[in-house]
Amino acid sequence: MNQRLFQINRNFIICFIVSASLSAVVAQLLSEYENQITTTFTIGVGYGIYFGIFSVLFYLDNKNRYKQMKSSLIRKELFSMISSFGIGEIIYLVIRWPSLYYFLEIGIEPYIASLVSEVISTTCYMTTVTIFLRKTKTF
């Protein structure tokens, strides 16, 4: 596997661990609310945590490399990445929201429901993004 793709996937995993853990806590804290509210807020908090951490890690991994690249190449690479992430996010949300909501509806403990839903949707997300980054020859 290419080094940059390895870094992206490493960052995904780090973000996943932190985001999934804190999302599970949020889901449990909101367990007294309606399931659709718990689901929506849990996913929102997860997004904020995930992308906050991912942005910092991505910056730290690439700041020196981008200083040496032409701006047109940087734009092209970032556009490909954003496109790949966007497709991955659509798949993530299509899986995450209904699965978390369903697990809550059938009575699974909120923190377990959140973790299981996160594992399923993040696996699909990582797979999709990795495939698209390879197909677009971004990495």
C-alpha positions as a Markdown table, in Angstrom:
| # | Residue | x | y | z |
|---|---|---|---|---|
| 1 | Met | 0.0 | 0.0 | 0.0 |
| 2 | Asn | 1.2 | 3.5 | -0.8 |
| 3 | Gln | 2.5 | 5.5 | 2.1 |
| 4 | Arg | 0.0 | 8.4 | 1.8 |
| 5 | Leu | -2.9 | 6.0 | 1.6 |
| 6 | Phe | -1.6 | 4.2 | 4.6 |
| 7 | Gln | -1.5 | 7.6 | 6.5 |
| 8 | Ile | -5.0 | 8.4 | 5.4 |
| 9 | Asn | -6.2 | 5.0 | 6.7 |
| 10 | Arg | -4.2 | 5.3 | 9.9 |
| 11 | Asn | -5.9 | 8.7 | 10.5 |
| 12 | Phe | -9.3 | 7.2 | 9.7 |
| 13 | Ile | -8.7 | 4.5 | 12.4 |
| 14 | Ile | -7.5 | 7.0 | 15.0 |
| 15 | Cys | -10.5 | 9.3 | 14.3 |
| 16 | Phe | -12.8 | 6.3 | 14.4 |
| 17 | Ile | -11.6 | 5.2 | 17.8 |
| 18 | Val | -12.0 | 8.6 | 19.4 |
| 19 | Ser | -15.2 | 9.5 | 17.6 |
| 20 | Ala | -16.9 | 6.1 | 18.2 |
| 21 | Ser | -16.0 | 6.2 | 21.9 |
| 22 | Leu | -17.3 | 9.6 | 22.5 |
| 23 | Ser | -20.4 | 9.0 | 20.3 |
| 24 | Ala | -21.2 | 6.0 | 22.5 |
| 25 | Val | -21.1 | 8.2 | 25.6 |
| 26 | Val | -23.3 | 10.7 | 23.9 |
| 27 | Ala | -25.8 | 8.1 | 22.9 |
| 28 | Gln | -26.0 | 6.7 | 26.4 |
| 29 | Leu | -26.4 | 10.2 | 27.9 |
| 30 | Leu | -29.3 | 10.9 | 25.5 |
| 31 | Ser | -31.0 | 7.6 | 26.0 |
| 32 | Glu | -33.9 | 9.3 | 27.8 |
| 33 | Tyr | -34.8 | 11.2 | 24.6 |
| 34 | Glu | -36.6 | 10.0 | 21.5 |
| 35 | Asn | -34.6 | 7.7 | 19.4 |
| 36 | Gln | -34.5 | 9.9 | 16.4 |
| 37 | Ile | -33.1 | 12.8 | 18.5 |
| 38 | Thr | -30.5 | 10.5 | 20.1 |
| 39 | Thr | -29.5 | 9.2 | 16.7 |
| 40 | Thr | -29.2 | 12.6 | 15.1 |
| 41 | Phe | -27.2 | 14.2 | 18.0 |
| 42 | Thr | -25.0 | 11.2 | 18.4 |
| 43 | Ile | -24.0 | 11.3 | 14.7 |
| 44 | Gly | -23.6 | 15.1 | 14.8 |
| 45 | Val | -21.2 | 14.9 | 17.7 |
| 46 | Gly | -19.3 | 12.1 | 16.0 |
| 47 | Tyr | -18.9 | 14.2 | 12.9 |
| 48 | Gly | -17.6 | 17.1 | 14.8 |
| 49 | Ile | -15.0 | 15.0 | 16.6 |
| 50 | Tyr | -14.1 | 13.0 | 13.6 |
| 51 | Phe | -13.4 | 15.8 | 11.2 |
| 52 | Gly | -11.8 | 18.0 | 13.8 |
| 53 | Ile | -9.2 | 15.3 | 14.6 |
| 54 | Phe | -8.8 | 14.2 | 11.0 |
| 55 | Ser | -8.1 | 17.8 | 9.9 |
| 56 | Val | -5.4 | 18.2 | 12.4 |
| 57 | Leu | -3.8 | 14.8 | 11.6 |
| 58 | Phe | -4.0 | 15.5 | 7.8 |
| 59 | Tyr | -2.4 | 18.9 | 8.2 |
| 60 | Leu | 0.4 | 17.5 | 10.3 |
| 61 | Asp | 1.1 | 14.6 | 7.9 |
| 62 | Asn | 1.1 | 16.8 | 4.8 |
| 63 | Lys | 2.2 | 20.4 | 5.7 |
| 64 | Asn | 5.8 | 19.8 | 4.5 |
| 65 | Arg | 4.8 | 17.9 | 1.3 |
| 66 | Tyr | 2.3 | 20.7 | 0.3 |
| 67 | Lys | 5.0 | 23.4 | 0.8 |
| 68 | Gln | 7.0 | 21.7 | -2.0 |
| 69 | Met | 4.1 | 21.1 | -4.4 |
| 70 | Lys | 2.7 | 23.4 | -7.1 |
| 71 | Ser | -0.7 | 24.9 | -6.1 |
| 72 | Ser | -2.4 | 23.4 | -9.1 |
| 73 | Leu | -1.4 | 19.9 | -8.0 |
| 74 | Ile | -2.5 | 20.6 | -4.4 |
| 75 | Arg | -5.9 | 21.7 | -5.7 |
| 76 | Lys | -6.2 | 18.7 | -7.9 |
| 77 | Glu | -5.3 | 16.3 | -5.0 |
| 78 | Leu | -7.6 | 18.0 | -2.6 |
| 79 | Phe | -10.5 | 18.0 | -5.1 |
| 80 | Ser | -10.0 | 14.3 | -5.6 |
| 81 | Met | -9.9 | 13.7 | -1.9 |
| 82 | Ile | -13.0 | 15.8 | -1.1 |
| 83 | Ser | -14.9 | 14.0 | -3.9 |
| 84 | Ser | -13.9 | 10.6 | -2.6 |
| 85 | Phe | -14.7 | 11.6 | 1.0 |
| 86 | Gly | -18.0 | 13.0 | -0.1 |
| 87 | Ile | -19.1 | 9.7 | -1.7 |
| 88 | Gly | -17.9 | 7.9 | 1.4 |
| 89 | Glu | -19.9 | 10.3 | 3.6 |
| 90 | Ile | -23.1 | 9.6 | 1.6 |
| 91 | Ile | -22.6 | 5.9 | 2.1 |
| 92 | Tyr | -21.7 | 6.4 | 5.8 |
| 93 | Leu | -24.9 | 8.4 | 6.5 |
| 94 | Val | -27.1 | 6.0 | 4.5 |
| 95 | Ile | -25.9 | 3.2 | 6.8 |
| 96 | Arg | -25.2 | 5.0 | 10.1 |
| 97 | Trp | -28.4 | 6.8 | 10.7 |
| 98 | Pro | -30.9 | 4.0 | 10.0 |
| 99 | Ser | -28.7 | 1.3 | 11.7 |
| 100 | Leu | -28.3 | 3.3 | 14.9 |
| 101 | Tyr | -32.0 | 4.2 | 14.9 |
| 102 | Tyr | -33.0 | 0.6 | 14.3 |
| 103 | Phe | -30.7 | -0.7 | 17.1 |
| 104 | Leu | -32.2 | 1.8 | 19.5 |
| 105 | Glu | -35.7 | 0.9 | 18.4 |
| 106 | Ile | -35.2 | -2.8 | 19.1 |
| 107 | Gly | -33.9 | -2.0 | 22.6 |
| 108 | Ile | -30.2 | -2.4 | 22.3 |
| 109 | Glu | -28.3 | -0.3 | 24.9 |
| 110 | Pro | -27.5 | 3.0 | 23.3 |
| 111 | Tyr | -23.7 | 2.8 | 23.8 |
| 112 | Ile | -23.6 | -0.7 | 22.2 |
| 113 | Ala | -26.0 | 0.4 | 19.4 |
| 114 | Ser | -23.8 | 3.4 | 18.7 |
| 115 | Leu | -20.6 | 1.3 | 18.6 |
| 116 | Val | -22.0 | -1.4 | 16.4 |
| 117 | Ser | -23.5 | 1.1 | 14.0 |
| 118 | Glu | -20.2 | 3.0 | 13.9 |
| 119 | Val | -18.2 | -0.1 | 13.1 |
| 120 | Ile | -20.5 | -1.1 | 10.3 |
| 121 | Ser | -20.7 | 2.4 | 8.7 |
| 122 | Thr | -17.1 | 3.3 | 9.2 |
| 123 | Thr | -15.9 | 0.1 | 7.6 |
| 124 | Cys | -18.1 | 0.9 | 4.5 |
| 125 | Tyr | -16.8 | 4.5 | 4.5 |
| 126 | Met | -13.1 | 3.5 | 4.7 |
| 127 | Thr | -13.5 | 0.9 | 2.0 |
| 128 | Thr | -15.3 | 3.4 | -0.3 |
| 129 | Val | -12.8 | 6.2 | 0.2 |
| 130 | Thr | -9.8 | 3.9 | -0.3 |
| 131 | Ile | -11.3 | 2.5 | -3.5 |
| 132 | Phe | -12.1 | 5.9 | -4.9 |
| 133 | Leu | -8.7 | 7.3 | -4.0 |
| 134 | Arg | -7.1 | 4.4 | -5.8 |
| 135 | Lys | -9.4 | 4.6 | -8.8 |
| 136 | Thr | -8.8 | 8.4 | -9.2 |
| 137 | Lys | -5.0 | 7.7 | -8.7 |
| 138 | Thr | -4.9 | 10.3 | -6.0 |
| 139 | Phe | -2.7 | 8.0 | -3.9 |
